[in-house]
Amino acid sequence: MRPALLLAVITALCGPALAGDTRLGPGLSLAHGSYSTGDGITVATELRRTGSGETALCGAWAASESRSVYTTGHARRSLGDASVYVQGRRVASGLSFLPKIAPRLDYAGAPARCATLDLAWRDGRVPEVFLPRDVISPGTRDDGGHRVRFRQAGPGALGASLAPGPFLRRQSGLVRLSPAATVTGGRYTSGGGLRVAVEVAPVNGRAHLCGAWSDLPGQVPQTEGVGRMLLREAQITLGGRALDLDAGELRRVRARDGHGGTHANCLDTGLGWHPSLARDALRLTLPARVVYRSTTPAGARVIRFVPAPG
């Protein structure tokens, strides 16, 4: 379709973006798109009534923080080709007006932008966003002929491309956890959960936080990719002193009964090592919060993470 004709279709189906930013409410709907490289995008939308009794489509989108070089720039093309349906009727073509925000667990309260639709308001309607499948061909024969595929599935913006830098940083210099490592975790209300084991150990004369984490059996697709985001929000204290560390950088391993002997990676606490540090109380506190919220024509679903007591 020629650009001029495409613009005319978008204008007819979806009016101009409303002035001013707003915030998404709890009745939002999610659509996830994922690349075969591991990264992806998430689109959060909802319908609202305008002052004139029409319907506005409000929303925002997010992309994985760690992205493949092959997918750079593709997300906006996918948004431009997206379609929005309400009760089987296409009401919008193209979501390029949506603002880009950082990935998050719960999109309720996220900053958003709205556009008016040629649709009278009616309570109970839910937007359904469809992202077209695509195949990205990087281009030349010198790149190995990689073909990256995009489809509407997976963890979306919570997925991450396996970039060489972060991978090597997390996997190099592994140590084995002792049986005395501090173990904590929690459960999702949908099933499955998260478990993490940490301890303080000397590395080159400095105190390091060494640890590993795993997803527990029973996970549902909606909680895929959630564990690392929860760890990034964890509070870590040693002897009552807060440690400014990102527990999301800890190594992910397969679930097992005990963590003694597990290969873990280590994060520098910024403290010089002293044997007394091994006796100080180490606490890693995970947040209690909503980790998934979406409304579909079949109903609303909310999944919460509940930390283990103590």
Beta strands, then each sheet from edge to edge (+ up, - down):
strand 1: 14-17
strand 2: 22-23
strand 3: 29-35
strand 4: 40-49
strand 5: 54-63
strand 6: 83-86
strand 7: 89-93
strand 8: 100-101
strand 9: 111-120
strand 10: 128-130
strand 11: 134-136
strand 12: 148-151
strand 13: 175-176
strand 14: 182-188
strand 15: 193-203
strand 16: 206-216
strand 17: 235-238
strand 18: 241-242
strand 19: 251-252
strand 20: 263-272
strand 21: 282-285
strand 22: 289-296
strand 23: 299-307
sheet 1: 1+ 9- 2+
sheet 2: 1+ 9- 5+ 4- 3+ 12- 11+
sheet 3: 1+ 9- 5+ 8+
sheet 4: 7+ 6- 10+
sheet 5: 13+ 20- 16+ 15- 14+ 23- 22+
sheet 6: 13+ 20- 16+ 19+
sheet 7: 18+ 17- 21+
end
